[in-house]
């Protein structure tokens, strides 16, 4: 088998993304990626030392895509609606690529420095969208709570355990949940 594509790394990553979406990250192998990309079984080793390195590259890619979508959504949001826009973007991203989502938020690649940096960049978007003050425990708790709420919603939606009411689209459903959560937080005792 010979390689005729212009960018082996990009081709391998694209093939790996397709495989992750089709059968999940647990089933991914370098041999399967090579086969999908139409290259020799050893070709992936030119760019990825092992399966863990490939998974880390995929997770990093997933977090980078998520950050880009959230950042764009926050930039287009009405003032005061940034966190809702970020949450909707995160949910839509995860629903579009559930296999990649499971990989990015899973624990498989959390010790890889590039993946950790990409994950931290996503968390910075969340912090900026809730106007969190670094080092302030209440701000950090709010960021963590919003991030956990979004991740929980995504898991429930991806697994089919939660569905918006028939008359409500996914954006309005997520918006209502986020705004209700934030309103409850600001309600007088």
MOLIN-V473515 format. One record per residue. N is the residue number from 0. OMEGA is omega as a letter, one per 20 degrees, with the letter a starting at -180 (999 if undefined). Layout:
n-><N | N>
omega-><OMEGA | OMEGA>
//
This chain:
n-><0 | 1 | 2 | 3 | 4 | 5 | 6 | 7 | 8 | 9 | 10 | 11 | 12 | 13 | 14 | 15 | 16 | 17 | 18 | 19 | 20 | 21 | 22 | 23 | 24 | 25 | 26 | 27 | 28 | 29 | 30 | 31 | 32 | 33 | 34 | 35 | 36 | 37 | 38 | 39 | 40 | 41 | 42 | 43 | 44 | 45 | 46 | 47 | 48 | 49 | 50 | 51 | 52 | 53 | 54 | 55 | 56 | 57 | 58 | 59 | 60 | 61 | 62 | 63 | 64 | 65 | 66 | 67 | 68 | 69 | 70 | 71 | 72 | 73 | 74 | 75 | 76 | 77 | 78 | 79 | 80 | 81 | 82 | 83 | 84 | 85 | 86 | 87 | 88 | 89 | 90 | 91 | 92 | 93 | 94 | 95 | 96 | 97 | 98 | 99 | 100 | 101 | 102 | 103 | 104 | 105 | 106 | 107 | 108 | 109 | 110 | 111 | 112 | 113 | 114 | 115 | 116 | 117 | 118 | 119 | 120 | 121 | 122 | 123 | 124 | 125 | 126 | 127 | 128 | 129 | 130 | 131 | 132 | 133 | 134 | 135 | 136 | 137 | 138 | 139 | 140 | 141 | 142 | 143 | 144 | 145 | 146 | 147 | 148 | 149 | 150 | 151 | 152 | 153 | 154 | 155 | 156 | 157 | 158 | 159 | 160 | 161 | 162 | 163 | 164 | 165 | 166 | 167 | 168 | 169 | 170 | 171 | 172 | 173 | 174 | 175 | 176 | 177 | 178 | 179 | 180 | 181 | 182 | 183 | 184 | 185 | 186 | 187 | 188>
omega-><r | a | a | a | a | a | a | a | a | r | r | r | r | r | r | r | r | a | r | r | a | a | r | a | a | a | a | r | r | r | r | r | r | a | a | a | a | r | a | a | a | a | a | a | r | a | a | a | a | a | r | r | r | r | r | r | r | r | r | r | r | r | r | r | r | r | r | a | a | a | r | a | r | a | a | a | r | r | a | a | a | a | r | r | r | r | r | r | a | r | a | r | a | a | r | a | a | r | r | r | a | r | a | a | r | a | a | a | a | a | r | a | a | r | r | r | r | r | r | r | r | r | r | r | r | a | r | a | r | a | a | r | r | r | r | a | a | r | r | r | r | r | r | r | r | r | r | r | a | a | r | r | a | a | a | r | a | a | r | a | r | r | r | r | a | a | a | r | a | r | a | r | r | r | a | a | a | a | r | r | a | r | r | a | a | a | r | r | 999>
//
